[in-house]
Amino acid sequence: MSEQISGSVLGEGPISVLVVDDEPIIRAGLSAILDSQADITVAGTADDGEQAVEACARLRPDVLLMDIRMPRRDGLWALAELGRRGLLGPGRSRVLMLTTFDLDEYVDDALTAGASGFLLKNSPYEQLTEAVRAAAAGHSALSPAVTQRIIEGHLSGRRRPNDQELARLRDLTEREVDVLRLIRDGLSNAEIAEQLVVSLHTVKTHVSRVLMKTGCQSRAQAAVLARNTLS
């Protein structure tokens, strides 16, 4: 595993990315694309979930670009372990999951566990770099194909919320519930500000409080929670 320490979640400078994939060619290709961007740098690479967690703890990258299917420890295991260790979420690292198939059965699991987004490995490089920027900024990032699959699946398979999910909404104010509903609907902070006729700064404060109070580690995770609990 090669490492080059640069950038941090809380520091200034380029967005630092940890690239995680069990295929050397994929790691090299993704690293080359990201390093070609002036505002992004590759902090290191890893070839399975266990190495990814260890490298994340040491390098504290802004974003992990991580394959969901790997031998030994896979991306879902790493995602759960990052959450358990407190390495995931606002002010820490964000995770973008990579997959080969747009119908990957783990999409919902990854988003529920706190992934900031999901990308196909054959996505255009512009989409990849924009997704990294979005994740680093705290936004959700999903490829159009994956987004459509999730929307269709959620519309046809909405279930009754359980007590644990409802409890996570208990401390939200009425305005924070409004913000959570708009996050669910895919609106950006600027669009939420326009919808609610408030400042962008106010929206950012509301979003931070929603994530903190619900225990969500990303906007995508909050959107999944809202989908299951809000009408």
C-alpha positions in Angstrom: 0.0 0.0 0.0 1.5 3.3 -1.1 0.8 6.5 0.9 1.4 10.2 0.4 0.0 12.3 3.3 -1.7 15.4 2.0 -4.7 17.4 3.0 -7.1 16.6 5.8 -10.8 16.7 6.6 -10.4 19.9 8.7 -7.5 21.5 6.9 -7.2 23.7 3.9 -5.8 22.6 0.5 -6.7 19.9 -2.0 -9.4 17.3 -1.2 -7.5 14.2 -0.1 -8.8 10.8 -1.3 -8.0 7.2 -0.3 -8.6 4.9 -3.2 -9.6 1.4 -2.2 -9.9 -1.5 -4.7 -8.5 -5.0 -4.9 -7.6 -4.6 -8.6 -4.2 -2.8 -9.1 -5.1 -1.5 -12.5 -8.4 0.0 -11.2 -6.5 1.6 -8.3 -3.9 3.0 -10.6 -6.5 4.4 -13.1 -8.6 6.0 -10.4 -5.5 7.5 -8.8 -4.3 8.9 -12.0 -7.7 10.6 -12.8 -7.9 12.1 -9.3 -4.3 13.3 -9.2 -4.8 15.1 -12.5 -7.2 17.5 -10.8 -5.7 20.6 -9.3 -8.0 20.5 -6.3 -7.8 16.7 -5.5 -4.9 14.6 -4.3 -4.6 10.9 -3.7 -3.5 10.4 0.0 -3.0 6.7 -0.4 -4.4 3.4 -1.7 -5.6 0.1 -0.1 -6.6 -3.2 -1.6 -9.2 -4.4 0.9 -11.5 -3.2 3.7 -9.2 -3.8 6.6 -6.4 -1.9 5.0 -8.8 0.9 4.2 -9.9 1.3 7.8 -6.2 1.3 9.0 -5.2 3.8 6.3 -8.2 6.1 7.1 -7.4 6.1 10.8 -3.8 7.2 9.9 -4.3 9.5 7.0 -7.7 11.0 7.8 -8.6 11.6 4.1 -11.6 13.8 3.1 -13.0 11.0 0.9 -12.6 7.2 0.6 -13.4 6.0 -2.9 -14.0 2.4 -2.1 -15.1 -0.7 -4.0 -18.0 -2.5 -2.4 -17.0 -6.0 -3.5 -13.5 -7.1 -2.4 -12.0 -10.3 -1.0 -11.3 -10.7 2.7 -12.9 -7.6 4.1 -15.3 -5.9 1.7 -16.5 -2.3 1.4 -19.6 -2.8 3.5 -17.5 -4.2 6.4 -15.1 -1.3 6.1 -18.0 1.2 6.1 -19.5 -0.3 9.3 -16.1 -0.4 10.9 -15.4 3.3 10.0 -18.7 4.2 11.6 -17.9 2.1 14.7 -14.6 3.8 15.2 -16.0 7.3 14.7 -14.1 8.0 11.5 -17.1 8.6 9.3 -19.4 11.6 9.0 -19.3 15.4 9.2 -15.9 16.8 10.0 -14.4 13.4 9.4 -14.1 11.2 6.3 -16.8 10.6 3.7 -17.2 7.4 1.6 -18.1 7.0 -2.0 -18.8 3.3 -2.9 -17.8 1.9 -6.3 -19.5 -1.0 -8.1 -19.6 -2.6 -11.5 -23.3 -3.1 -11.6 -26.1 -0.5 -11.3 -28.4 -3.1 -9.7 -26.0 -4.0 -7.0 -28.0 -5.5 -4.1 -25.9 -3.6 -1.6 -26.8 -0.1 -2.6 -29.4 0.4 0.1 -27.2 -1.2 2.8 -24.3 1.1 1.9 -26.4 4.3 2.0 -28.1 3.2 5.2 -24.6 2.6 6.8 -23.5 6.1 6.0 -22.0 6.1 2.5 -22.2 9.6 0.9 -22.8 8.1 -2.6 -22.6 5.3 -5.1 -20.8 5.3 -8.4 -20.5 2.9 -11.3 -16.9 2.0 -12.3 -17.7 2.9 -15.9 -18.9 6.4 -15.0 -17.3 9.3 -17.0 -14.2 10.7 -15.3 -15.9 14.1 -15.0 -18.7 12.4 -13.0 -16.2 10.7 -10.7 -14.3 13.9 -9.9 -17.5 15.9 -9.3 -18.8 13.1 -7.0 -15.6 13.3 -5.0 -16.0 17.1 -4.7 -19.7 16.7 -3.7 -18.9 14.1 -1.0 -16.1 16.2 0.4 -18.6 19.1 0.7 -21.1 16.9 2.5 -23.5 16.4 -0.3 -24.9 13.1 -1.7 -23.4 11.8 -4.9 -25.1 9.1 -6.9 -24.7 8.1 -10.5 -27.9 8.7 -12.6 -28.4 5.0 -13.2 -28.1 4.2 -9.5 -30.3 7.1 -8.5 -33.1 5.9 -10.9 -32.9 2.4 -9.5 -33.2 3.7 -5.9 -36.1 5.9 -6.7 -38.0 3.1 -8.4 -37.2 0.7 -5.7 -38.2 3.0 -2.9 -41.5 4.1 -4.6 -42.5 0.4 -5.0 -41.2 -0.9 -1.7 -41.8 1.7 1.0 -42.3 0.0 4.4 -43.6 1.1 7.7 -41.0 2.8 9.9 -39.8 0.9 13.0 -39.6 2.4 16.5 -35.9 2.9 16.4 -36.2 5.0 13.2 -39.0 7.1 14.6 -37.0 7.7 17.8 -34.2 9.3 15.8 -36.7 12.0 14.7 -37.9 12.8 18.2 -35.6 15.8 18.9 -36.1 17.5 15.6 -37.8 20.8 15.4 -40.6 21.4 12.9 -38.2 23.4 10.7 -35.6 20.6 10.9 -38.2 18.1 9.8 -38.9 20.3 6.8 -35.2 20.4 6.0 -35.0 16.6 6.3 -37.9 16.1 4.0 -36.2 18.3 1.4 -32.9 16.4 1.8 -35.0 13.3 1.0 -36.3 15.0 -2.1 -32.7 15.5 -3.3 -32.5 19.3 -2.9 -29.2 21.0 -2.5 -28.5 23.5 0.3 -29.1 26.4 -2.1 -32.4 24.9 -3.3 -33.5 24.3 0.3 -32.7 27.9 1.1 -34.8 29.1 -1.8 -37.6 26.8 -0.9 -37.7 27.9 2.8 -36.8 31.5 2.1 -33.9 31.5 4.5 -30.2 32.1 4.1 -27.7 29.5 2.9 -25.9 29.8 6.3 -29.2 29.0 8.1 -29.7 25.9 5.9 -26.2 24.6 6.6 -26.9 25.0 10.3 -30.2 23.1 10.0 -28.6 20.3 8.0 -25.8 19.9 10.6 -28.3 19.7 13.4 -30.4 17.2 11.5 -27.4 14.9 11.0 -26.3 15.3 14.6 -29.7 14.7 16.1 -30.6 11.7 13.9 -27.2 10.2 14.1 -26.8 10.2 10.4 -23.3 10.3 8.9 -24.3 11.7 5.5 -27.1 13.4 3.6 -27.7 10.1 1.8 -28.2 8.3 5.0 -30.5 11.0 6.2 -32.5 10.7 2.9 -32.9 7.0 3.5 -34.2 7.6 7.0 -36.6 10.3 5.8 -37.8 8.0 3.1 -38.8 5.4 5.7 -40.3 7.8 8.2 -41.8 10.9 6.6 -44.8 11.2 4.4 
